[in-house]
Amino acid sequence: MKKELKRNKIKDLLEESKIGGKVNVKGWVRTFRSNRFISLNDGSTISNLQAVIDFENTDESILKDITTGACISVSGELVQSLGKGQSIEVQVEEIEVLGIADPEEYPLQPKKHTLEFLREIAHLRPRTATFSSILRIRHAVAFAVHKFYNDKGFFYLHTPIITGSDAEGAGEMFRVTTFDPGTPPRDEQGNVDYKEDFFGKETNLTVSGQLEAELGAMALSEVYTFGPTFRAENSNTSRHLAEFWMIEPEMAFYDLEDNMDLAEEFVKYIVSYVLENCQEDLVFLDKRAADEDKSKPQHQRNEMGLLDRLKFIVDNEFTRITYTEGFDILRNSNPNKKKKFQFPIDKWGVDLQSEHERFLVEKHFKKPVILYNYPKSIKAFYMRMNDDDNTVAAMDVLFPGIGEIIGGSQREERFDVLKKRIADVGIEEKEVWWYLETRKFGTAPHSGFGLGFERMVQFITGMGNIRDVIPFPRTPGNAEF
């Protein structure tokens, strides 16, 4: 029995660049020129490997099936390439078509496709150079997250996807039920009787694992979650998804300053890891972003290229200022005085918008910024009340081009204060009895924050729309694939 060659990954062959010897490569055809030159990609790298066919000694019935999108296996000798753009190529001795792609129907032809079109064929878009790069970087970011926290001694905690609580208090949640939507059981008042439902109460898909992560921190000291979260916000914007992933560390014995230190170290680590391990994909995306910028009006262009923005995060100490200091800077700024902000800054206590956050980072400080001590009126009930009784120990990390990328706080550990805050915002105690009990039984100062995973990947890849950094985006009116 003839022994088959073991498959070689294109990434390994290009990195080793060893001439001579037999190799086997499997992948998808990007282009096939002159019935001789195949450009092959297997997803292990953005780079293609050229396979050269001996036309005279190859069955014509095989050649007709080698079209863009077809999946093939080639075996042959690895030789030095005489063509431009590649150092090595395969002189094909054996070729097998594993899967054909009818050129009349295959939608990914060798030309530029719009991102909108590619979202409609999300099952095929990973085969493009742009989206294969994004998915490799997405993997690298996820790996960096786990490595960072593992190396610091944190424990990975799985928090529930189905929950009976609304951590954000926004009410924009997807309901989970086994009821027949047409004939749900009803109580004497005519309301849907959730006591008859699977869980015996009204339940939803989670918007955050934070509250449960706090419970873990009260026993394991330092934990983090990394899981899917869901928000039923009817927003068709480039910044919103209905299904997205969150990273939420929670740490006992951390105050607000410790929290800010960890957040800065964390995002710098992720960016450094990607810069070190995804250089080829980043160079490609940097050029793509620069080309895209050229088509924009001058005032909408990024002042820094993609690679420069990433190095900007790693190379700079983050500026830390209070909300009040930031508010004063914005109120007295030229864009505000000349009414160039879409949302004017006039009254203390307003919720800052992306345009304000970007001004502080890109124009005023020219550094990443951490804003802290926000008005309590615009922040969640679980954030620790400051002594002024007007602000809470919250903090947001602001990046260029994107604004807020991390939001967090020192948590309110005092039972009486937390109980009052819960009442003030209209949450029923019975809904969060377990959360309150952690403040009765061995409470401790603790802090945490949340990083939107897709927002981080969006920043690192330079993509303008968050729908393009997740494999299968879930948005209003769209749950395809």
ABEGO torsion letter per residue (X at the ends): XBBBBBBBBAAAAAAAGBBEEBBBBBEBBABBBGGABBBBBAGABABBBBBBBBAAABBAAAAAABBBGBBBBBBEBBBBBABBGBABBBBBABBBBABBBBAAABABBBBBBBAAAAAABAAAAAABAAAAAAAAAAAAAAAAAAAAAAAAGBBBBBBBABBABBAAGAGBBBBBBABBAABBBBBAAGBBBAAABAAGBBBBBBABAAAAAAAAAAAAGBBBBBBBBBBBBBBBBAABBABBBBBBBBBBGBBAAAAAAAAAAAAAAAAAAAAAAAAAAAAAAAAAAAAAAAABBAAABBABBAAAAAAAAAABBBBBBBAAAAAAAAAABAAAAAGABABBBABBGBBBBAAAAAAAAAAAAGBBBBBBGBBAAABBAABBBBAAGABBBBBBBBBBGAEBABBBBBBBABAAAAAAAAAAAGBBAAAAAAAAAAAABGBBBBBBBBBBAAAAAAAAAGBABAAAABABBBBBGBABX
